[in-house]
């Protein structure tokens, strides 16, 4: 049974950092593209970063240069290091898994490309 469990969310001030973790189980992790999505109040769910099984990464323009996605295939974990957080980064962050490859660019990836989702972790950036 595929399971994705996110952790690491919280309340931080603008400019601070957070690191999100996603623990995966129940599938051949190294063969999956992993992504972090977020859903902000009043907005559609959007992908912020993705990483394929070989470690290739891509980021949404809004987080490029501030966020870093990484994965540990041995521990079956995917991480999202978020620096210089802004109020507009507020939202529920979801870990998602897709078997094989999806489109390289985050701008072309759709939620329907990912068959498995975690329950999400809340990130709030506020002064």
Secondary structure as a PSIPRED ss2 file (coil, helix, strand):
# PSIPRED VFORMAT (PSIPRED V4.0)

   1 X C   1.000  0.000  0.000
   2 X C   1.000  0.000  0.000
   3 X E   0.000  0.000  1.000
   4 X E   0.000  0.000  1.000
   5 X E   0.000  0.000  1.000
   6 X E   0.000  0.000  1.000
   7 X E   0.000  0.000  1.000
   8 X C   1.000  0.000  0.000
   9 X C   1.000  0.000  0.000
  10 X E   0.000  0.000  1.000
  11 X E   0.000  0.000  1.000
  12 X E   0.000  0.000  1.000
  13 X C   1.000  0.000  0.000
  14 X C   1.000  0.000  0.000
  15 X C   1.000  0.000  0.000
  16 X C   1.000  0.000  0.000
  17 X C   1.000  0.000  0.000
  18 X E   0.000  0.000  1.000
  19 X E   0.000  0.000  1.000
  20 X E   0.000  0.000  1.000
  21 X E   0.000  0.000  1.000
  22 X E   0.000  0.000  1.000
  23 X E   0.000  0.000  1.000
  24 X E   0.000  0.000  1.000
  25 X E   0.000  0.000  1.000
  26 X C   1.000  0.000  0.000
  27 X C   1.000  0.000  0.000
  28 X C   1.000  0.000  0.000
  29 X H   0.000  1.000  0.000
  30 X H   0.000  1.000  0.000
  31 X H   0.000  1.000  0.000
  32 X E   0.000  0.000  1.000
  33 X E   0.000  0.000  1.000
  34 X E   0.000  0.000  1.000
  35 X E   0.000  0.000  1.000
  36 X E   0.000  0.000  1.000
  37 X E   0.000  0.000  1.000
  38 X E   0.000  0.000  1.000
  39 X E   0.000  0.000  1.000
  40 X C   1.000  0.000  0.000
  41 X C   1.000  0.000  0.000
  42 X C   1.000  0.000  0.000
  43 X C   1.000  0.000  0.000
  44 X C   1.000  0.000  0.000
  45 X C   1.000  0.000  0.000
  46 X E   0.000  0.000  1.000
  47 X E   0.000  0.000  1.000
  48 X E   0.000  0.000  1.000
  49 X E   0.000  0.000  1.000
  50 X E   0.000  0.000  1.000
  51 X E   0.000  0.000  1.000
  52 X C   1.000  0.000  0.000
  53 X C   1.000  0.000  0.000
  54 X C   1.000  0.000  0.000
  55 X C   1.000  0.000  0.000
  56 X C   1.000  0.000  0.000
  57 X E   0.000  0.000  1.000
  58 X E   0.000  0.000  1.000
  59 X E   0.000  0.000  1.000
  60 X C   1.000  0.000  0.000
  61 X C   1.000  0.000  0.000
  62 X C   1.000  0.000  0.000
  63 X C   1.000  0.000  0.000
  64 X C   1.000  0.000  0.000
  65 X C   1.000  0.000  0.000
  66 X C   1.000  0.000  0.000
  67 X E   0.000  0.000  1.000
  68 X E   0.000  0.000  1.000
  69 X E   0.000  0.000  1.000
  70 X E   0.000  0.000  1.000
  71 X E   0.000  0.000  1.000
  72 X E   0.000  0.000  1.000
  73 X C   1.000  0.000  0.000
  74 X C   1.000  0.000  0.000
  75 X C   1.000  0.000  0.000
  76 X C   1.000  0.000  0.000
  77 X E   0.000  0.000  1.000
  78 X E   0.000  0.000  1.000
  79 X E   0.000  0.000  1.000
  80 X E   0.000  0.000  1.000
  81 X E   0.000  0.000  1.000
  82 X E   0.000  0.000  1.000
  83 X C   1.000  0.000  0.000
  84 X C   1.000  0.000  0.000
  85 X C   1.000  0.000  0.000
  86 X C   1.000  0.000  0.000
  87 X H   0.000  1.000  0.000
  88 X H   0.000  1.000  0.000
  89 X H   0.000  1.000  0.000
  90 X C   1.000  0.000  0.000
  91 X E   0.000  0.000  1.000
  92 X E   0.000  0.000  1.000
  93 X E   0.000  0.000  1.000
  94 X E   0.000  0.000  1.000
  95 X E   0.000  0.000  1.000
  96 X E   0.000  0.000  1.000
  97 X E   0.000  0.000  1.000
  98 X E   0.000  0.000  1.000
  99 X E   0.000  0.000  1.000
 100 X E   0.000  0.000  1.000
 101 X C   1.000  0.000  0.000
 102 X C   1.000  0.000  0.000
 103 X C   1.000  0.000  0.000
 104 X C   1.000  0.000  0.000
 105 X C   1.000  0.000  0.000
 106 X H   0.000  1.000  0.000
 107 X H   0.000  1.000  0.000
 108 X H   0.000  1.000  0.000
 109 X C   1.000  0.000  0.000
 110 X C   1.000  0.000  0.000
 111 X H   0.000  1.000  0.000
 112 X H   0.000  1.000  0.000
 113 X H   0.000  1.000  0.000
 114 X C   1.000  0.000  0.000
 115 X C   1.000  0.000  0.000
 116 X E   0.000  0.000  1.000
 117 X E   0.000  0.000  1.000
 118 X C   1.000  0.000  0.000
 119 X C   1.000  0.000  0.000
 120 X C   1.000  0.000  0.000
 121 X E   0.000  0.000  1.000
 122 X E   0.000  0.000  1.000
 123 X E   0.000  0.000  1.000
 124 X E   0.000  0.000  1.000
 125 X E   0.000  0.000  1.000
 126 X C   1.000  0.000  0.000
 127 X C   1.000  0.000  0.000
